Amino acid sequence: MLSIELKWAGGLAVICLIVFLRKNRRPFLLIIPPLIFTSFYFVGLNAKNGNRTIYQESEQTLTIHLSSPPVIDGNRLTAIITANGGEKLLLRYTIPSLKEKQELLRHFLPSHNYVMVGQLVLPSENRNFNTFNYRDYLNARHIHWIFQPEMIDLHHSSKRSISFSGILLTWRIRLLKHIDHDFKENTAYYLKALLLGDKNDFPEEVYDAFRTLGIVHLLAISGLHAGVIATGCFAIFMRLGMTKERAILLLSLFLPIYAFLAGGNPPVMRAVFMIFLIMASRFLPGKYAMVDTVSLSAVFFILNDPYIILNTGFQLSYAVCFSLAFSQKIFSRSNHLISKLLHISFVCQIVTFPFLMYQFYQVSLLGFIVNAVYVPYFSFLVLPVCFLDFFLSYLSPRLQPSIDQSLSWILTIVEHTALFLEKIPHAALVTGRPGRYALILMFVLMVLGFKFLESGGSYKKYLVSAVFVMAAAIGVKGLSPHGSVTFIDIGQGDSILIQLPFQQGTYLIDTGGEMEFPVEEWERRSKHFSIGKDILLPTLKSKGITRINKLILTHSDMDHIGTVFDMMGEIIIDEIIISPNSDTKPLMRDIVHKAIQIGIPVVEAETAKKWQVGDCSFMLIPPPDKVYEGNNDSLVLLADMGGLKWIFTGDLEERGEKELLARYRIDADVLKVGHHGSETSTSDDFLDGISPKIAVISVGKNNRYGHPDPSIIQKLEERHIKIYRTDQMGAIEYVFKKNKGTFATVFP
């Protein structure tokens, strides 16, 4: 995608030219790099111009067919579909009944066209800084719309002439159903992940443990999987009396089919294509290095679809492949198998660090050791037994259950060990998302480090240097003179993060939350969206935050404190401050009990408390009495920081506002509008009493309550108060240095 970022393209072109000149002294070859670079540039530009949609946001009647296996989780069905004009869409459908769910599982097939009426809606963008952008993710896969049909009428369909890819998709669906039906539950989701590249049913808890430990790559189909298949098939063909040439030819035909059956994801295609190139090289004159094979496969996929370089799997896969290709001299220093495995694990972990820091904001500190154990365990035990279990289900149904039971025991050991290791303190180091220049510096230092090892340098010196560089990169944040106030877009709720300069203090006012409604068992989803795990924690980790000095829970409403449990165990909390007697309410009571169990101090703010940190001062104001009554007993925080005076009001309503003004004389530059802009808050007397210049409304997009109320917006506009709203602007952040600062929003 260098055609999008011209300044980076130019820089890379210069680097490539310098490298080429060092390797090739013949002047007439100078024309080759510009030609290659220009070709790739125009291929990328053409891909960018071609990645367009023919639709608009509206209700549509579409004739569609499946382009991926439908995934049904609880009452939610999702699938990639191809609609009129050949454009791909993401189908998302809420299933209304158990009977219809069973019908869809059996009869929603790629061999039919279906006519559906539904709404085309844009995929969501990231509403907080540095977090995952779902719209960009789908656009990179050439999907621009989510299609939400009113109903799926399986009878309103017609048989279609199915292509070869459609036949493969049908086989893939049958194989997935076969695994679901004939294998134990815990072996089934491993078989689907390791053999067919389908991780949709993988338990979230186990998957998160694998990701924390840096071994989640073992659950993706890689060169190892393709190598096992190729080696096994080649041995069978040779036992059948075939010549090497014919065996290689058959493999060349079979492996691409397997790649499509396994989902056609970038790591799968890369692994299969590289094996294909290695086999093809047997028929070509000369010898080809591993780096040539890796490079040719990368060029092939990028020319086919330049957007593939935005795929995280593609980035990690080729980063590891190139590092292994260029590190052969390092590995040759090892004479023993265990030593060589440790060296390979070391190289793979180091090269993936920048990618993991950018995408997941953390790296595994146990990754070197865990990979050195898990990689051979998966290679020589788990994967072969998985293949054996799968093929015996067809060849010997009587023997297969005993193999499946043995595999279940093997995988249970894998999972329990991973879950135990994940709970080791500091198993993962939260780094935050590095900036663009920090990433470039990391890659440069990585290359220099590998050159040092290649020339015979000691691992001990390299590790000391690497630890020093990483510690400096993380520690430099503590030297930042900038502070910030971030109104996290948490949906319909409140969560406000205050970070003081030089890491002198990190405070969080409320955490957001969501109401959960009872559903029947068949409707329950295994992968439920969580504000805590999917919004709050990623936002905090993207900023490198691992400790909250003060967690201020203004009152006991779910939309203000509902995700505290998600934070416990993930973020160190020094102190929780609550409104007096708010723990008489069930949710707050559970939070207090849990906090006490794990050793977090809980303080009831019974009297006003002031404190000063550097140039920033704070005052926490409790309600006037100890009888907890809800919104009007919200804790209020006053702050003077970044040259502005702030008031954070929780869900304070008109009566609470009057009581506050009766007790304290307050003037504020920035008002966090109470109760999400409800008409019961933000009275005329309150606005006139504090005279704010800026109002921030934390409110969910298209919320069911109609917040903010038009009357509140009118009041603010009449007083010429500048309004910031999370529903329209996403997260709102004020970054300051001493007495000056600026506001920024995710959406302009």
N, C-alpha and C positions, 0 to 999 in steps of 0.2 A: 504494500500500500504506500510505497514511496511516492507515487503520483499524487497522493493527498498531501503529504508533508514535504514540500519542495526543499525547505532548508535542511531537513535531515537527509533527504536524498542527495543533495549536493555534497554534504559532509561525508556521507558513506562513499560516494563516488571518488572523492579525493583519497580516502583511506584505501579503497580497492586499487586505485592507480599506483599508490606508493608500494603496496604489497606486491603488485604485479611487476613493478620495475625492479624490486629487489630479487624476485625469483627469475625474471627473464631479462637478459641484457640486450636482446636483439631489438633494435629500434622499430623495425617494420611491424612488430607485434603490438605496438602501442595502440593501434587502431582497434584491437579486439575488445578491451574493456569498455571504451565508449559505445561500441556497437551493442555489446551485451546489455550495458546499462540502459541505453536508449530503447532497446527492444522490450526490456522488462517494464520500463516506465510506461510505454504506450499500451502494453498488455494490461497493466494496472489501471490506466486511465480508461481504457475501453471497458474493463470490468466495472469500474465505478459508474460510468455513464449507462451501462446496461442494467445496473441493479436498481430498477425502477418498478413502480407498481402501476397497474392499469385501473385500480379501484379507488374509491373515495369512501370516507366514513359515512355509512348509511345502512339502511336495511336492504338486503339483497336476496334474490332467489338464485341459488347456485346449483349447478350440477357438479358433483365432486366425486373423487375416488381416493382411496387411502394410498398414501405414499410411505407410511411407516406403520408398524403394528400399533393398534390402539392400546393405550395404557389406561386401565381402569383402577383407580384408587378410591375405595369407598364409593361415594356417589359422584365422583368426578371422572369424566372421560376426556383424555387428550390424545391428539394424533396430528401428524402432519398430513395434510391433504393437498391434492392438486385440483384446482377449480377451473372455471371457464378461462380460456386463453392460455392455459398451461401454467398459471402462477400458483406458487405454493402458499398455503395459509396454515395457521395453527388452529385446529379445531379444539374448542373447549366447551364441554357440555355437562350440565348438572343433571344427573339421572334422577327422575322423580320416584321410581319404585324399584323394589327388589326384583319383580318379575321382568321389568324392562332391562335391568342390569344383566340378568341371566340370558335374555335374548341377545343383547349386544355382544356378550362374551362368545356366544355360539355363532351368530349369523352376520356380524358386521365385518365384511370381507373385502379384500382388494380386487376381487374378480367382478365387482358390481359398481355401477354408477348410481349415486343417490341424489335425489333432488331435495334441497333443504331451503327453508326460509329462515333467515337470521340476521343478526347485526354484525357488521364489520367494525371493530374497535381497534385503536392503536395500542400496541404493547406498551406497558408502563416503562418510564425512564427512571433512572436513579433519582430519588428525591432528597438524598443526602450526599454530602461531599465525599468523594473517593469510593463510593459503594458501587455495587454491581448494577450495570445498565442493561436491563433485559431487552430493551428495544434495539440497542446496538448489537447485542448477542444474536437476536433473531435476524436482523438486517444482514449480518455477516453470513448467515445461512440462507439469504435471499428470501426471507419471510418478512412481510411488512404489516400484516394484519392478523388479528385474532378473530376467528369467525365463531360466533355464539348462536347456534341454531335454537329455534323455539322448541323443536322436537326432532328426533331422528326416526323417520318412518321407514322401517326396513322393508315394508311391502311396496313402498313407492320407489322401486329401484329397477334397474335393467342390467342384464348381463353385458359385459363389455369384452371386446377383443383384448386379451391381456398380453402385454409385452413380456420379453424375457426377464426384465427386472421385476415385473409384476409377479411372474412365476416364482422367482427367488423370494420375493416378499411373502408370498403365500406359504412357501416352505418354511421360512423363518417363523411365521406365526404358528404353524403346526408344530415345529420343534419346541417353541416356547410353551405351548399348551401341553405337549408331551411331558416336558420337564415338570410343569406344575402338577400334572396328574399322577406321575409314576415315581416321584422321588420325595424323600422326607423334606420338610419345610426348610431346614437350615442348609441341606445340601442343594436344594433347588435354586436358591438365590445365588449360591456360589457358582453352580453350573451355568446359570444364565449369564452371570457376569464374566466368567472365565472362558466359556466356550462360545457364547453368542453376543458378548458385549452389551448385555442388557442389565443395568444396575438399578432399574426402577423399583424393584422389590427389596433391595438391600436395606437392612435395618439401619435407621439413621444413627443410632447410638454406636454401632460397630463401625460404620463408615466414617463417622467423626473421629473415632479412636485411631483408625488407620491413617486418616489425614493428619491428625496431631502428631503421630509418630513418624510421618514422612514415608509411609509404605503404601499409600493409596494407589500408587502406580501398579502394584501387584494385582489389583482388581481390574485393570485394563488389559485388553488383548494386546500383546506386544510381540517383538521379534522372538521372544522365548516361546510363546504359544505357537506362533507360525512355524518356528524351528522344530518343535516337538511333532507337529502334524506332518511337516515335510519329511522329517527323518523317519517317522513311523510309516508313512505311506511309501517312501522310497524303499524301505526295508521289505515291506509287503510285496511291492512290485518286483523287486529282485528275487524274492523267494518264489514268485510265480514264474520265474524264468525269463523275465524281460531283460532287454539290453539297457545299459545305463542311459543311452540316448532316448530310447522310447519311454523309460521311466521318468526322465526329466521333462519330456514333452507332455506326458500325462499330468505331471505335477504342475506344469505351467498352465494347463487348462483348468485344473481343479482348484488351485490356490485362489485365483480371482473370484471364483464362485464362492469359496468359503469366506472371502473378505466381505462379499455382499451379504451372505447369510449372517455374518457376525455384525451387521449393522453399518458397515462401510465407514466407520469413524476414522479420522485421520491416523491415529496410531496403528489401527488394523491395516489400513491401506498401505501405510509406510512400511510396516513389517513384511507384508506379502510382496510388495513391489521390490523391496531390497533383496528378498530371497529369489524372486524372479530374475533380477539383474545378476545375482551371483551365479545362478544356474546358467543364464544366457552367456555369461563370460567364458564358460567352458568351451563354447563353440567359436569364440573370437580369438584372433591372434593377440599375443602379448599378455601381460599380467596387469591386473587392475587392483589398486589399493582399496582398502575399506572406505577411505574418505571419498574416493571417486564414486563408489556405489551410493554412499549417503548423499553426496552432492547431486548426482543424476536423479535420484528419486525425489529430492527436494525441488529441483528445477521442474521436473515433470508435474508435480502437484501444484506448484505456484503458477505455472503457465496455464494449467487446466482451470484453476480458480484462485486468483490472487488473494481473495478474502480468507483463504485458509490460514494465512499467517496470523490472523487475529484469533485463531482457535488455540485455547490454552493447551489442549492435548498435543496439537501439532508443535507448539513452541517447546514444551517440555520434552517431547519425544525426540525432536531433532537436536535440542541442546545436549541431551544425554548421548545421542549417537555421535555427534561431532566430537564431543569431549572424549569419548572412548576411542574414536578413530585417531585423534591427535595425541593420545596418551599411551600409545603402545610402548614407547621407550620407558615410561614410568612403570608400566606393568612388568616389563622384561626384567626389572630389578628384583622381582619376587620369584623365588624358586619353589615355594610351597603353595599349595592350593589355598589354604586358609589365609596366608599373607596376601595372595593375589586377590582373593575375594574382598579383603579389607581395603586394599588399594582401589579396587573398582568401586566399592561402596563409597569410599572417600571422594573420589572424583565425581561420581554421580550426584552426591549430596551437595558438594560445593557448587557445581554448575547450576543446580536447580534453585539455589538460595535466592537469587534476585527475582526469579519468576514467582516463587512462593511468597516472598515479601511483598511483591506488587499485587498479587491476586488475593492472598489470604492473610497478609499482614503479620505472619509469624513463620518461624522455622523450627524444626524439631532438633532439640539438643541430643536426643537419643538416636537420631536417625542413622548415624554411622554404625553403631553397634546393632541396632534392631534390623537394619537392612542386611548386614553381614550374616545374621541368623535367619531372617525370614526369606531372603531371596533363595538360598539353597533349599530351605524347607519347602517352599512353594515349587521350586524347579524340579526337585528330585522325588517329592512325595505327593504334595497336594495336587499339582497339575496332572501328573501321570494317572493318579487314582481317579481324578475327575473324568479324564478321557475313558478310562477303563469302565467306570461306573456307567457312563453314558452309552458306550457301545454295547455293553452287556445287556442293557435294557431292551435292545433289539435282538442281539444274538443269543442271549441266554437269560430269559426272564426269571428262571428259577434261581440262578446263582446271583443275579443282580441285587436282590434285597440285602444279602449279607455284606456285599461290597459297599452298598449304600450306607448300611449301619456303621461299617468301619470308617467310611469317609466322614460320616456325621461326628464320630468321636474325634477324628483328626482335626476337623474344623472347629469343634468345641474347644479344643486346646488352643487353637489359633486365636479364637475370639476372646476367651477368658484371659489369655496372656496379654493381648492387646489392650483390653479394658483395664487390666491391672496396671500395666505400664503407663497408660494414659493418665492415671491418677497420681503418679509420682510428681511431687512438687517441681515446678519449672521444667516439666518434660518438653514444653514448647516455649520458645522465646518470642514474645510479642515485640515486633520491630516497628509496626506502623508501615504505611505505604511510603516507600522512598520516592523522592522527586526524580525528575528526568535526568538531571546532571549527576545525582547520586547513583543512579542506575548505570550510567556510562562509566563513572569512576569504578564501580564494583566490577564491571566486565573487564575494564583495563587491568585492574589489580589481579583479577582472576587469571587472565592470560599471562601476566608477568609471573604470577605464582607458579603456574604450570610449567613455564619455561625454566624457572628456577629448579623445580623438581626434576625436570627432564635432563637438566645439565648436571644432575648428581647431588643437588642440595638436599639437606636433611628434612624429613617430615616434621621433626620437632621444631625447627626454626620456622618452617612454614606455618605450622599450627599456631605458634606464639604470635606470629605476625598477623595471621588471619583473625585470631581472637582480639588482638589489639585494634585492628581496623574496624571490626564489627562493634566492639565496645565504644570506640570513638564515634562511629556513625550513630549509635543509639544514644550515647551520652551527650552528644552535641545538642540534642533537643533540650537538655537541661540548662544549656547556656543561652537559650533563646531569650531575648529581651521582650518578646511579644507575648501578650496575653490574648485571650479570646472569650467571647460569650456566644455560644451556639444554641439556637433554638432548633433542636432536632425534629425533623418531620416524622413524627411517630404515629401519624394518623389522627384519629379523634382522641386526643389526650395531650398531656404535657410531659416534656422532658427537656431540661435546660442544662447545658454543660458550661461550667465556668472554669477556665484554665488561667492561672496567674503566671506572670512572667517568671522565668528561671525555675519553673516547676515548683514554685513556692506553695502552691495549693491547687487541688483539683476538687471541685464541688459539683454535685449533680442534684438538681432540684427535680424530683419525681422521675419516673421511669417509663411512663406510658403503660398501656395494657389494653386488653380486649375482652369483651364479654363472650363467654362460651355458652352456647345453647345446647340442651340435651338432644342427642340424635340416636337413631336406632343403630344397632351394631353393624349392619350392612352398609350404613352411610359413613361410618367412621373412617377417616383417612389416616394412613400410616405416616404420611408426610404432611403434617398440618403446618400451615404458615404460622409463625410465631413472631410477634413484634420484638420480643426480647432477643431471640436467636437470629432472626433474619434482618433486623434493623438496628436495634440498640447496640448489641455486642459488636457487630461488624463496624459500626460507626466509631465506637470507642477504640477498638483495636486498630482501625485505620489511622488513628491519631497516636498510636503507640501507648495508649493508656492501659495500665495494668493495676492501678491503685486509685481509689476514690477516697479522699480524706474525709469528706462530709457528704453523706447521702441524706438529703432533706426530703422527707415525705410529708407534703403539705397537709394531706388529709387522707381518709381511708377509701376513696373511690377507686374502683377498678382501673379506670382510664388514667390514673396517676401513679398507681403502685403495683399494677398487675404483673409486671415482669421482674420484680425484685428477685424472685426465686431463680430466674435464669441467670442473674448476675452472680449470685452466691456460688462460690467455687470457681468461677471464671475470672472475677475481678476481686482484688483485695479491697475490703471496705473497712476503713479505720473506725467509723462511727456512723450510726444511724440516728437521726433526730426526727422525732414524731410530735404531733400535736397532742396536748394533754388528754388522756383517756380515749384517744382514737383507737386504742387496742381493744376497746369493748366491741368493736366491729370484727366479724369473723376473719376477714382477709388480713387486716392489720395484726390481729392477734396471732395468726399463723406465722406471719413474717417475724414478729417479735420472738416467738418461741423458737423458730428456726435459727434466727440470729444468735440467740443466747446459747443454743446447742453448739454452734460452730465458733463461739467465742467473739462475736461482734458486739461491742457495747451499744446499748440502746438508751437514748436520753430523751426524756419528755421535756420539751421546752416550756417550762412553767413561767419563767420570767424573761424579759428582754435580755438579749446577750449581744455585746459588741466585741469586735476584734479587728485588728489591723494587721495587714501583711504588706510590707513595703509601702507603696503609694496607694494601695487599695484598702478601703475600709468597709466593714459590713455591720449590719444590725439585724438580728433575727427577732421578730415580734410575734409572740404567741397570742391566742385569743384572750379576751378579758376575764374569762372564767374557766373553770375546769370541767364544766358540763359539756361533753362533746355532742354537737348537734349537726355536724355535716359541713356543708360548704362554707358557712360563715365562721367556722372554727379552723379555717385554713391558716397554716403558718405563712407569714409574710416576711420576705427578705428585702431589706434595703441595702443598696451597694453604691459605693462611689469608686469608680474605676474607669480608666481610659478616658478621663476628661468628661465623663457623663455620670449623672445620678440615675440609678435604676430602682424600680420597684417591681418585685415579682409577687403576684397576689394569689396564686393558686386558683381556687374556684370561688373566691370571695364575692359575695353578692351585696346588694344595696345596703342591707342592714349592717353587715360586717364592715362595709366601707365607711358608713357613718360613725360606727364605733371607733374605727381606726383614726379617723380625722379628729374625733373628740379627744383622743388620748395623745396624739402626736401631731406636730406640725411638720408636714412633708411637702417637699417640692421635688419633682423628678423630671428628668429629661426623657427617660424611656419608661413606658408603662407596658408591662406584660398584662394585656387585657384579661380580666377575670372571667372564668367560666366559659372560655372559648368564644367570647363575643355574644353570650346569651343576653336577652333583653332584661334579665333579672340582675345584671351587673352593670358596671360602668355608668353610674348615675351622673346626672349633670353636676350635682354638688361635688362629687368626687373628682371629676375632670377639672372643674374650676378650682378645686382646692389644691391639686397637685400640679396643674398646668404643664402637662407633658408636651414635648415637641414631636415625639415619635411613639407610635403604638405598635406592639407586636401581638398578633393573634395566632395562637397555636390551635389549629383546627384541621379536622380531616376533610379531604377532598370529597365532595358530594355526600356529606354525612347526613344521616337520617333525621337529625334534629334541626336542620336548617340554619346551623351556626355558620358564620356570625349573623345576628339579626340585622336586617337593613336599617333599623332605627339606630343601632350602635354605630354603623358605618356613617350614617348621616351626622350623628353627633360629632364624630371625630373629624369629618370633612368640614363641618361648619366652623370648627376651631382651628382649621388649617394644620391639623396634626398628620404627619406623614405616616402612612399605614403599611406595615409589612404583614403578610399573611402566608402561613405555611401551605395552605391548600392551593394557593395560586403561584407561590414562589419557591416551594420546597423549603429545605433548611435555610435558616437565616443566621449569618455569622457576622459578628463584630470583632475585628482584629485590631488590637491597639498596642501602642508603644508609648509608655509614659502617659501623657495627657492628650494624645491624638490617636484617632482610629478611623476605620472605614467599615461600612456595612457591605456585605456581599450576599447574594442569594444563588441558589442552584439554578433557578430559572429567572431570566431577566424580568 
